[in-house]
């Protein structure tokens, strides 16, 4: 829908017209039950009025042209139109009043309902979910465009409110949509979600300078950001890359008009550099470079194997690849950073003597290159493997412009400045947050910066301690065979500690992840579990909103009794034989052993191990992927991982 700009009957050339932030637009949802902040810009001291549903509020722009007012509280309903008048008039149509939530974080909040590539094939049952979306036109989405900025921005560069339908929901944040849908089903009012998220980003980038300046870990970086000369920064980065590569290619000369010139067997690659594979090029000294890289490997084929069909096993490639053998295309995979490449080489392609394998890799962000297990990188002929791990010739065909610009994680505050500040103080009910994977290597620090982020956003919105709900990291990576430590477990612990802040809630997700996929498809469970603390904290509904949380322990000789709260009608085990799993105990030697566990009553579990006669500590679900943790409450919500020690 378009904003209707009503032209006046005379010209105002040279005079500023009223303008509105991008977040105000046709189809928007306004927060019910609160005075509604509305703001914009006009000529200095210009009179401005805003009208909706029979209410008109007037104000005057300040010396800087900015104006702000608050509309009276409204009840859920719509559609309405809003008229803003000054020297010009703007009208926004199809406005709903209901519940508004900000959805933020990294890729698991950003990823949409629909399939986008071979690595992310949409949420579970995505085709049916898309078909059903026509039933929810009162759910609306505004997606904040990605932007980093040195200083807080006043407005967004783009963005529009989308009405939920089968034609639009595929692009909705999946977690945001399922959260909104569950609220809509329970509350029966319009729900607006403002999605401001960016995959692979760290929490400190989402936090304002006022807060980060008080953190000794980040204050020096913040000071450097404020002094940053962007032109000099780019010149320095370009010179650094040229020093490493001898060039800074901006156009891929290896692929011209669809012809793979650098895949030809006759091409002379003697001037190329070498790289040890498998391994992402960032781990080989080429950090922060996105774009196209070419890899060539020359191998010897015996006369006996010449002409035979074969299989080329390249392991994983981040993100996309085109592959040739002796100039013959044998495979192509797009946007699938975590998918193994296995390409069939037709009969007659392999020659006796020298053969050239060429892989063109395109990386759009994050890590790039050919990676995986060295023993799985091979050429297979008649069941015999020819190893391909080791030195490959390589050359960058194209380096993307972002290689010489700061990235969202290079300095604190960049995402707050570009993607949060412009939507403040839009009236909201609360925030849902799914982030932490990119901070998992610094879990102790996260105990500080995550609660500070929550307090920071509340301070800037100036709406009090609004509900801030977050997803605990899902299970991911290979399960551990023996009890041990885990950065992901410690990050989950850091997230749990944020519950000490008022009006916070956590959705435990250790049972909905996928060991080999950091972007699990079950976003429905995540949205549902976020909706439960929302219904409890924001809307005072009487329900079980959390999984079991460890409360205290009592030790009786060789047995440890663990008491939980948030059990609902009682604890239960998700196992057809009734066996509790996921517990480990340790004595004073701090060595953990798997333990047996039994439900004692509705709120207590007893844990013991024949390997630990005098236990002093217990851990539950303490792993990157606690795949067998199976303690739940009566509402079928999983218990949060925990430890009783501080080792």
N, C-alpha and C positions, 0 to 999 in steps of 0.2 A: 504494500500500500504506500501511497505517496503522501507526504505532508502537503496540504493545500496552502499555498502561499497566496493570500488575497491581496492583489495589487490595489494600492490607493489611487485616487483619481488625479494625484499630482506627484511630481517627481521629488525624490529625496536624494538626488545625486550629491555625493560628497558627505552624506550623513550616514552614521551607522544604523543598520536595521537590527531589530531584535533577532538574536540567534539563540538556539537552545542546544544543550548537550545532546550528543547522539543517543544517549540512553532514553531520552524523551522522544517518543515516536509513535506512529500509529500502531495499534495492536498491543501496546504496553499493558502491564499489570501494575497497579498501585497497591500499596500495603493498606489493608483495612485496619480500623481501630487505632489509628495514630494520626497526628497532624502530619500532613504529607509535604515534605520538602520539595520545592520547585525552584529552580534557579536558571539563570542565563545571562546574556550580555546585551547591552544596548548602548546608546549614546550616554555620556556622563549626565547624570541627573534626570534622565528621561523617565517619564511616568509609565508604569507598566501595570497591567491588570491580568489576572488569570481567572478564568471562569470554568466551572464544571458542575453539572447537575444542579443548576440554580444558585450556586455559591460563587461569589466573586471576591477576590482578595486583591488589594492594590498595594503597590510599593513604588519606590523610586530608585533608579540606579545610582550607584556611588560614583565617586570621582573617577574610578577606574572603569566604569561602565558595567561592572558586575552588579546583579541584583539577585535577591533571594527572598522567598516568602514561604509561608506554610499554609496549605489548604486545611480546612476543618476536617476532622475525622469523618470517614465514610464507612458505610457497611458494605459487605460483599455484594457485588452485582455488576450490572453493565449489560450491553455496551454503552459507554458514554462518549462524549466528545469534549475536548478541552480546547479553549480558545485563549490565546495569549495576545494581548493588544498593547501596542505602543505606537510608534510612528508607522509601523506596519502590523499586520495581523497574521498569526499562524494558527492553524487548526489541526489537531490530532484526533483521528477517529478510531472507533472500535476499541476503546479503552475498557479494560476490566478492572474491578477492584476485588482483591482477595488476599492471597498470601504470596510473599516474595522472598525467595531464598537465593543467596549467592552460592555458587558451586565453584570451588577452586581447587588447585593442586597441580599434579603433573599428569602423565599420560593416562593413567587409569581413571581419572576424572574426565579427561579430554576425549577419550575414544568413544566413537559414536555407536548408535544402535545398529547401523547397517555395516555390511562388509566393505572394507576399504582396500585391502590388498591380500596377498597370499599369507601374510603373517597374522593379519587380524580379519577373520572371516565373519565378523559380526557377532552379536551376542547369541546366546543359546536361543534357538527357535526364532531367529531374527525376522524371517519372512512373515511368520504369523504375527509377531509383535508389530511389524510395519502395517500389516493389514488391519489390525485392531485399533491403530492410532486414530482413525477417523471418529472414534467414540469419545475423544478427549479434546475437542476444540478449545476448551477453556484452560488448557495448559499452554503456556507460551514460553518461548525461549529467546533470550538475547545472548549472542556469543560475542564476547569482547575480542576484537582483533589483536593478534600478537604484536607486541611492541615493547622494546626496552628503551629506557630514557635515563639520562644523567640526572635530570631534575623532575619533580612532580609535574605531570601534564594536566592541563585544565580540561581537555576533552579527548575523545577517541577520534580516530581517523575515519572510522566506518562503523557499521553495525545496524541491525534492524531486528525488530521483534517478529518472530515467526509463530504463527498459529499452528498448533499440533494437528497433523493430518498424515495420511499414508504417504503423501507427496513430500512432506518436510521432515518427518520424525527420524528418518535414516541418518540425518546429520546432527541430531540432538545428542548432547552428552548422554551416554547410556545410563550412568549412575544418576545423573541429575533427572533424567526423564522418569526412571522407575521410582525414584524418591518422590517426585512430584505426583506421579500417578497414584501412588499409595496414599499420599496426603489427600489428593482429590477424592479418592474413594471414601476416605474416612470423614472428611470435613465437608465435602459437597460444595466447595467454593473454588473460584478460579485460582490457579497457581502459576506464578511466574518464576522462572529460573534464569539467573544471570550467570552465565558460565565464563569464568575468566581463568584459564588454565593453559599450561604449556608443558609438553612432555619433557621428561629428563631434567627438570629444574629443581633447585634447592630452596629450602625454606627462607634462607637469609635474603634471597633476591626478592621475596614477596613481602618484605618487612621494610618499614619506612626508615629514613635517615635519623629521625628523632630517637628511635629505639636502638638502631644499630650503632649509633655514635657512642652509646654507653656500654657497648660490648667490647672488651679489650681484644678479642680475637679478630674483630672486624673493623674497629675504628681506624686502623692504618689504611685498610683497603678503601674505606669510605672517604678518607681524606685524599687518597690518590685519585678516586673517581671525581671528586669535586675539582681537582686541578687538571683533569685529563683534557688534553688538546686532541680532539678526535682526528684532525687532519694529520698531526704528527704521529698519532698512534697508528693510523693506517699506513703511513709511509714507513714507519719502523717495522711493522709486521710484514709488509711487502718486501722490504729489504732483507728481513730475516729469512723469508721463504726463498728468495732468489739466491741467498748465500748457500742454502741447503741444496737447492735443486739446479741452480744455474739458470733458472727461467721462472716466469710466472705466467703460465699459459691461461688465456681467457677463452680460447676457442679450441675444441678438440680436433686436432689435425689428423688424428688416427682414424676417424670415421667421417668421411666426406660424401655427402649425397647418398648415404646408405652403403657405401663401399668401405669395408674394413681394411684400410691400407696397412695398418700396423699388425694385421693378422696374417699377412702373406708370408710364406716360407722364405721368399727371397728378400724380405725386408731386413736391413742391417741394424741389429739392436746392440751392436758392440759399444755404442756410446751411452747406453742406458746404465743406470745404477742397479745394484743388486739388493734384494730384500729376502730375509729368512722367512719362509712360510711353513706352517700356518702361523698367522698372527695379524692382528689389526695394525694398520700402519701407524696409528697413534702410539702403539707400544714399541715402534721401531724408530721413534724420533721425529715423527711428522704429526705433531699434535695440532688439533684445531683446524685441520684441513678437510674440507668437504669438496666433493667434485667427482672427477673421473680419473681413475688410474688404470693403466694397462699392465698386465703381467704376462711374461713369456717364459716358457720352459722348453728347452730342447732335450729330447731323450733319444736313446738308441733303441731301435726295434730290430730283432734278429730276422734273418730271411725266413725262418720257420713261422714267425708270427705275422709277417707282413701280409696285409690284405684281410686279416681276420677281423670279425666284429669284436668290439671291446666295450668296456664300461669305464667311463671317467668319473671318479669319485672325488669331488672337490670340497666336501664338507660344507660348512655354512659360509655364506657370503653376505656381507653387510654393505649395501641394501640390495642392489640389483646387479645382474650380470648378463653379458653375452659371451658365449664361448665358442671358439673355433679350434679345430685340429687340422693342421696343414692347410689353413685358409678355408676349410669347409665348416659352416656353422653346424654345431652339434647340440646346442642347448641355449635356452634363454629363460631367466626367471626374474620377475619384476617385484620390487617392494616386498621382499621376504627375507629379512635380516637373520631369522632364526631357522631357516629351512635348509636341510641338507640338499646339495646338488648331486644328482646321479644322472649322468648323460650317456646315452647309448651312442657309440661310434659305429656307423654303418660299415658293412663289408667293403673293402677296397680303399678305405681312407688311409689307413696306416701303411707306411712304406718301409722297405728295408733300409736301415741306416738311420739318418737323422730325421726326427719328426718334431714339429713345433706345436705346442699347446699355447693358445692365447686366450686370456680372460680379460674382458673389459668390465671393470667394476665401477658402478656409480653409487656414491654415498651422499645422502641428502642431509645428514646430521648425525652427531654422535660418532661412534666408532665406524671405521670403514676398512674393508679388505676381506681377505680369505682367512677364516679362522676355524679352530676345532682341534681334533686330535691328530697328531702327526702321523700315527700309524694308519689312520683312515683316509689320508690324502694319497690316493694312488690311482694307477691305471690297471684295470683287471682284464687279463686275456686268458681265456680257457681256465679260469679259476686261479691263475697265478697273478700275484700282485707286483707291479713295478712301482716302487716308492717314488713319490713326487715331493715329499717334504725336503726342505733345504733351500738353497739359493735359487731365486727366480730373478730374471731381469724385470725391472719395472720403470715406469715413467708416468708422471701425471700428464693426462691429456688436457684436463681443464681444472682450474681451481676456482671454486665459487667465491663470489665477492665477500661472503660472510667470513672468509678465512682471515681477512684483515680488519674486521670489525669486532668490537666486543660482543661476546655471547651472553646469554641471560644469566649464566653462572659465574661470569668473570668478576663481577663486583656485587656487593650487597645492594639492595634497594632498586635494582634496575626494573624488575617486574612490578613492584609496588608503584613506582613512578609512572610506568607506561600503561598498566592494566588494572590498577586498583584505585589510585587517586582520582582518575577521571570519573568514576562512578560513585564517589562519595560526595554528598550524603544522601544518595537515593534511598528512599524508605524501604527497609527490609525487616523481615522477621528474624532471620538468622543466617548462619553460614554452614554449609557442609564442605568437608575438606578431605581429599584423598591424596596424600603425598607422604614421602618419607623414604622411598626407594633410593633416591639420589643422595640422601643424607645418611644412609645405612652404614657407611664406613666411619661415621663420626657420631655414634649413638650417645655418648656422654655429653657432647656438646648440644645435641638435639634436646636433651632434658631441659636446657636453658632457652634455646632459641625458639622452640615451638610454643611454650607458654608465653614467651615474650611476643611472638607474632599475634597470638590470640588477644593479648592485652593491647597491643598496638592497634589492631583493627578496631577494637571496641573504643579505644580512645579517640581515634579519628572520626568514626561514625557518630560518636557522641549520642548514642541511643541507649547507654547503659550496658549492662552485662547481657547482651542478647545471646541466644543459644548458639553455641559453636560446637558442632558435631563432626566427628572425624572417624575415618576408617583405619583400624589397626592393620598393619601390613598382612597381606594374604600369605599363605604358604607358597614357597617357591624354591627351586633348585632341588638337588638330589637329597633324599632323606638320609639322615645320619645313621650309621649302623650301631654306633656306640654313643653314649651320652657325652656331650662336649659343649664347648662354648659356641656362641653364634652372634655375629653383629646384628643380624636381623632380629634375633630374640631380644637383644639389648635395645634395639630401636623400638620394638613393640613395648618394652618396659618403659622407655622414655615417653612414648605416646600415652601409656596408661597413667603415668604420673601427672599428665596434664589434666586428668579428671579432678585434681585437687582444686582447680579453678571453678568458680560457680558457673552453673548453667552450661556445663559441658557434658557430652555424651559420646560413647564410643561403640562402633560396630565392629565386632570381632569377625575376622574373615579367614581364619586359619584352616577352614574346611572347604572353602570355595575356590582356592587357587589351583594352579596347575604347575607341577614340578618343572616342566620344560617350557613354560610360557609365562612371562612376566605380566602379560595382559590377559588374564583369564576371562572366559566368555560369560561366566555367571555373574552378570551385573544386576540381575533381578534380585538376588539374595542380598547384595550389598545395598541396593536402594531401599529394600524392605527393612533391613536392619537399621539403616539410618533413620527411617521414618518412625521407628518405635521410640527412640529418645526424643525425637521432635514432638510426637504426640504427647509424651509425658511432660517434657520440660516446657515446651512452648504453648501447649494447649491443655495441659492439666488433665489428660485422660488417665484413667485408672487401668494400667496394664503392666505386664512384665516387659521391661524395655531393654534389659541388659542380660547377657549371659552370666553364669556364676563367676563371682570375683572372690579370690582368696581373701579371707579375713584374718585368721590367726591359726597357729599350730600349737599342739601340746604333745610332748614326747613322754612316752611310757616305755622305758627300757628300750627294746629293739623296734618299737612301733611308733609311728608318727601319726597323730590325728589332726587332720586338716578340716577347718570349718570355713564354710563359704556363705556369702550373702547373695542376694539376687537369684535365689533358687526357685522362685515361684512356688508351685505346689510340691517341689522336691527335686533333688538331683536324679539324673538317670543316665544310663550308659547306652551309647549307640553301638551296640554289638549284639548279634543274635544269641551269643552264648553268655552275655552279661559280664565279659571281661573288661575291666578298666585298663587303659593303656596310656602311655605317654609320661609316666612318672619315673623319676630317678631320685635316689637318695645318696648321701655321702656322709662319712664320718669326719672326724677332726683332720684326717689326711687330705680332705678336699677332693677325693676321687669319687666320682659319681658312678653308680651302678643302676641298671634298670631295676625297677621295683615292681612288686605286686601291689595291687590296690583293690580295695573292696569298699562298697558303700556300707556305712554303718547305720545311718539314718538319713532323713531327708536333706540334711545340710552338712553331713560329715563323711569324710573319706579317711580310711586308715591305710597307711603305706608302710611297707616293710620289705627287706631283702635279706636273704641268708648271707650275702656278702658283706653286710654292714651290721655289726652287732650293736653299735652305739651311734645311731644316726644323729646328726646335728642339723642337716639341711635337706630340703626337698626342692626339686624343680619339676615343672610340668610344661610340656610343649616347648621346651627350651631348645629350639633348633631353627634353622632357616626354613625347613619344611617339616613341621611336626605332623606328618601325614597320618599317624595312628592315634593322635590325641582324640579322645571320644567321650569326654565328660560334658554333659549338657544339663539344662534345666527343663522344667515341665513345658516351657514355651518353645522347646527345640532350639534354643540359642546356645552356642558353644561357650565353654568356659574360657576365660582369657588365660594365656600362658603367664606363668609367674615363677619366681624363685623366692626362697626364704632367706637366702644368703646374700651377702654383698661382696663376694669374692671377685 
